[in-house]
Amino acid sequence: MKNFFPVLMVLAMAGCAAPGPESGDTQAAVVCSKETATGTNLIVTKCRTVAQAEKEREDARAAGEEINRARTGIRAPAGQ
């Protein structure tokens, strides 16, 4: 029973290891980053594909622009 904790730790660490991209497709590559949520001191590791990270970045940029437009009273052109 005293060997349970070291074995559990090794298995937990092995389960967290993400395999690298096998096909060379950069959009399928997994990128991990450490992030701190607003209002907390807890740091979490968030892993996502390059495509997911780019989509989140674009969504955040678009949301920021929308907030700025709402504050300044400028509306988006009809086509957007």
C-alpha positions in Angstrom: 0.0 0.0 0.0 2.9 2.4 0.6 3.9 2.1 -3.1 0.4 3.2 -4.2 1.2 7.0 -4.1 4.4 6.9 -6.2 2.7 4.6 -8.8 -0.4 6.9 -8.9 1.8 9.9 -9.4 3.7 8.3 -12.3 0.5 7.2 -14.0 -1.0 10.7 -13.5 2.1 12.3 -15.1 2.1 9.9 -18.0 -1.6 10.5 -18.7 -1.0 14.3 -19.0 1.7 13.9 -21.7 0.3 14.8 -25.1 1.7 13.2 -28.2 3.1 15.4 -30.8 1.7 15.8 -34.3 2.5 12.8 -36.4 1.5 14.1 -39.8 3.2 17.5 -39.8 -0.1 19.3 -39.9 0.5 22.5 -37.9 -3.3 23.1 -37.4 -3.5 19.7 -35.6 -0.5 20.5 -33.3 -1.4 20.8 -29.7 -0.3 23.9 -27.9 -0.4 24.1 -24.1 -0.3 27.3 -22.0 -0.6 28.2 -18.3 -3.4 30.6 -17.7 -4.8 32.3 -14.6 -8.6 33.0 -14.6 -9.7 36.5 -13.6 -10.4 36.7 -9.9 -8.3 33.7 -8.8 -4.7 32.9 -8.2 -5.1 29.3 -9.5 -3.0 28.6 -12.6 -4.3 25.9 -14.9 -2.7 24.3 -18.0 -5.0 24.7 -21.0 -4.2 22.6 -24.1 -5.8 23.2 -27.5 -4.9 22.8 -31.2 -3.4 25.7 -33.1 -6.7 26.1 -35.0 -8.6 26.4 -31.7 -6.1 28.9 -30.3 -6.4 31.1 -33.4 -10.2 30.9 -33.3 -10.2 32.0 -29.6 -7.8 34.8 -30.4 -10.0 36.0 -33.3 -13.2 35.7 -31.2 -11.6 37.8 -28.4 -10.5 40.4 -30.9 -13.9 40.7 -32.4 -15.6 40.9 -29.0 -13.2 43.7 -28.0 -14.0 45.6 -31.2 -17.7 45.2 -30.6 -17.3 46.6 -27.0 -15.4 49.5 -28.3 -18.0 50.2 -31.0 -20.8 50.1 -28.4 -19.0 52.5 -26.1 -18.2 55.0 -28.9 -21.5 54.7 -30.7 -19.9 53.6 -33.9 -21.8 50.8 -35.6 -20.4 48.1 -37.9 -20.9 48.5 -41.7 -24.0 46.8 -43.1 -22.0 43.9 -44.6 -20.4 42.7 -41.3 
